[in-house]
């Protein structure tokens, strides 16, 4: 499995060789989720003369889902610009792993991640290309995007408690409710080493509650809360009825399952939760700078933001509201400190992982 924080730290701690050896099988598996054109892009780049820019109608995108939305955005962008997009689809952890493996010969032009601290890390490591003149950037939620144009959170999800409506007649109203004996062994939580949004929730909760916040996760462990893979892997057993609930569930996945007729719903605990923005960034190593800028402009356009809303995500722009889910002003929020979350992600993940062993 790919450890999200190990990959993030690899950029600054010089662990490229170790990571390449450790991630060989993982990256092979990741490739099965990508479009074949992305693989071809990597192969052709390895044989080319290094160049800062290539004058062609192509863009290489690494996107942390949802795949259906990504495909619709690509379709709209290609129709509008004529630029061909080659996409690798994977979790934030898999994308960072692929970028680490390709560090000596970068391929990707634009990344879309499911974790704001991960984008902050790319910026701090000098890997992003600022685009301060992006169209409609002034309409984005300023707390989710970089004021210098290094990354743009074009969508977001909120983290709540997803539950099976056939198994849970009275849904919980607090995170503490999940520690009750009647829920023992019935709850999943996504693995923060695989899910950027799960890590956002854990670090966000701790940044608000301080060291005393660990008591919640200690009680989770005592109540046999299971660390169950990435987000969809954690939710699937709740959909089938094998488990009752998911803590720190990504809300848009639950909304989409509910819309398909699955017996699931989601609540946001009264003490607040964490929003998980989905930032897009142009990489400094891009060989298609103008194409990359055009793609960012499209992500911020009315058309693309409507696609975001239709996918049950929160639009990144504050002037566009979602119609099929709770909007930001309807969700109680913790006072998450994104800088603290970025700085303490590794130690929090290590402690959390040991707690649930």
N, C-alpha and C positions, 0 to 999 in steps of 0.2 A: 504494500500500500504506500501511496505517496504521502509523506508528512508535510503538510502545508508550511509549517514554520521552519522546518529544516531547509526547504527549498528557498524560502524568503531570505533566511540568513546566509544561504550559500552565495548570494550576490556579493556580500561584503566580507565573508570569512574565507574565501578562496577554497571552497570545498568542491570545485567543479569535477575533479577526477573521481573523488569518492562517490559523488552523486551520480556521475555517469555510469560507474560500475554498478551501483546499487539500483539504479532506475532502469537498467537495460530492458528487463522483462516488462516493467510497468509501461514504459514508453511504447514497446511493441504492442501491448494491449490497447494503449491509448489510440494508436494509429488506426485501429479497427473502427473507431468512432468518428474518424475524420473523413472529409471528402478526399478522393484519390488525387485531386488536383493539388491539394496542400502537400501531399507526399511528393508529387512531381516537382512542385516549387522548390522543396528542400533539395531534391536531387540535382535539379538544374543549377541552383545557386552554388552548390559545392563545386561545380565545374566552370564557373564563370569568373571573369576578371573582376576583382573588387571595384565597386563604383558607388558613389554616394547617391546617385539618382539614376533611374532607368525610365526612359521616355516611352512607356507603353501603357495600355489600358488594362492594368491589372492591380489588384490589391490582395494582400494576404492578411486574413483576419483570424485571430484566435478568440473564440467566444465561449463564455461559461453559461450558455443556455439562457432561457429555455430554447431548445432547438427549433420548435415550431415558429417562435417569434423571430429568431435569427434568420431563418429561411425566408420569411415574409419581408424582413427588412432588406435582405440581400436582393430579393426579387424587385422590390421597389427602387432600390438604389441603382441596380443595373439598368432597369427600364428608363430611369431618369437621366443617367450619365453615360451609359454604354461601357462603363468600367466593369470588367469581370472580376468577381470576388472568389477567392479560393479560401475556404474555411476549414479550420480544425475546431471541432466541438468537443468540449470536455469540462470537467470541474476546474475551479480556480487552481487547485493543487496540481492537476495534470497539466494545465497550461503553464504554470510556473516551472514545472519539471521539464517540460519540452523546451522552454526558453533557456533554462539552465544548460541543457544538453547541447543547444545550438549556440551557446554564448560566443564561441569563437568565430562563428559564421552565421549571424542572425538572418532569419527569414521573415519573421512577422513584421507587418507594417502597423497594425492596430490591434490592441487587445481590449476585450470587454470582460471584466472580472466580476465576481459576485462578492467582493470584499473590499471595502474602502481602505482599511489599513494596508492591504496588499498594494494598492495603487500608490498610497503614500510612500511605501517602501521603494517602489520603482522610481518615484520622483527623487527621494533622498539619495538614491544610488546613482542619480544622474542619467537614468535610462530613458526618460521621456522627453519628447519634443514639445515645447510650449506652443500653443496656438491661441494666443489671447484674442484674436479677432474672429473667433468662431461665431457664426450667425446664431442668434437667439441665446447665446450663453448668458446674457444678462437676465434671462427669464428662469434660469435654473435655481433650484434651492441652494443658496450660498453655503449652507453647512455641509453639503454633500460633494461640492466640486471645488477645484483649486482656483484661487483668485488670479493666478498667473497663467492659467490655461494648460496646465500639465495633465489634468484629467477632468472628465465631465461625467457626472453621474446622471445618465439619461433615463434611468428607471430605478426602482427600489422595491423591496419587499419588506413586510413587517413580520416579526417572529412572535408566534403565539402558541396556544395549546390546541392542537388538532385532536379531535375525538370521534370515535365511532358512535353515531347517533342511536344505533340499536343496542349498544352495550352501556352507554352512559346517558342516563335519563336526565340527570341534573349536572350540567357541566361545571367544572371548577371555575372559580372567579379569581384565584390567586395562585402564584407559583407555589406557595406553601401548601396549598391543597394537595399537590401531587405527592406530598410526603405522608399522606394518610394511609393507615394500614390496609384499608379496603382496595387501595390501588397497588399493593405490593406485587411486583413482578409483571405489572400490566402496562408499563410505560417505556417507550423508547426515547432516546435523545440522539440526534445526529452526532457523528464523530467529528470533533473540531480539527483533527488532523486531516480530514477529507473534505469538510464543509466549511468554507469561509464564513458563511452566515451563522453557523453554529458557534464558531470562534468569536464572531462579532457579538453574539448574545452573551456568551460567558464573560468575555472581557468587558463588555458594556455594562453588564449587571455588577461586576466587581468594581468598575470605575465609579459607579454610583453608590454602592453600598460599602465600599472599603473592604478591609480584611475580614470583617464580620460576615461579608457576603458568602464566604466559603461554606458557612454552615448550611446553606441551602443545598449545595452540591454534595456535601457530606451526608445529609439526610436523603438525598436522591440515591446515593450509593447504598445506604442502609435499607432503602425500600426497593432494592433490586431494579432500579432503573437501568435499562440496557443501552449501552453505546452501540448503535446499530447502523454502521456504515454512513454513507452520505445521505442527503435529504430524502430522495425518493425511496431509498432502501429503508429508511426509518419509517416512512409513511405507509408503504405498501402493506405491512402486516396489520395496520389499523384499518385500512380499506377492506381487507379480507376478514377482519374480526379476530385474527390471532392475538392482537394486542388492542388495548382500549384507547391509548392516547400517545401523542408525541409531544414532548416538551421542546420548545424552541423550533417548532415547525415553521417552515417557510410558507407564508400564507397563500401565495398565488397557486402553489401546487394543490393546496386543499380546496381553494375556490374552483380550480379547473376540474378536480375530481368530483366535487359536489355538482357542478354543472353537467357532468356526464351521468348523473344519477347515482353516484356512489354514496353510501350512508356515512358521510363525514361532514363535519363543520369545524369552525375554528372560533376561539374566543381570545381576547387580549386581556391579560390579567389587570386587575384594577390598580395595582401599584406601579404599573408601567412596563413597557417592553423596549426593544431596540429595533430601530429601522436598519435594514441592511442595504445600503445603496449599491448600485451596480455601475462602477465607473468605466468609462472608455478612455483610452489614452493612445496617442501616437508615439511610437517608439523612435528614439533619436537615430537609430540605425536604419530607419525606413529607406528603401530605395524608390519609393513612390510617394513622395511628400505631398504633392498636390492632390493626388488621388485620395490619400489618407485624410487630408483636410476636407475634401469634398464629402467623404464618408461621415466625418464628425458633423459637418453641417447638416447632412441628411438625418442623422440620428436626432438632431435637435429640432427638426422641422415639424410642422403641424402633422404631416402625413405619418411620419415615424412615431411620433408621440401618441397618435391615435392607435397605432398598432400595439404600442406598449399597453395602453389602457384596455384594449380588447383582449390582451393576454392576461388580464387580471393582476397586472403589476401597477405600482404607483408611478405615474409619469414623473420624469425628472423636472419638468417645467412646472412652475407654481401656478401658471395661468390655465392649465389643462387639468380637469378633474376626471377621475375614473368613474364609470357608470355601473360597474358590475362587482363592486367590492367596497370595503370601508376606505374612505379617504384619510389623508394624514391628520386632519383636524378631528377625526372621530376615533383616533387611536391614542390611548394613554401612553406616555413615553417616560422612560427613565432618563436621567441626566447623564447621558453617555459622554465620556471624554475621549474623543477619537485619537488624540495625541497619546494619551495614557494607554489606550488599547493597542496602538501600533508599537509602542515601546515595550509593553509587557506581554505581548502575545506568546512568545516562546516559553517563558517561565510559567504562564498560566496553563498553556497546553500540557507542559510536562507534569505539573502538579495535578491537573485534572485527569490525565491518563493514568498516573499512579494511583489516584483515588479510586478509579474504577477497575483496577486490575483484580 
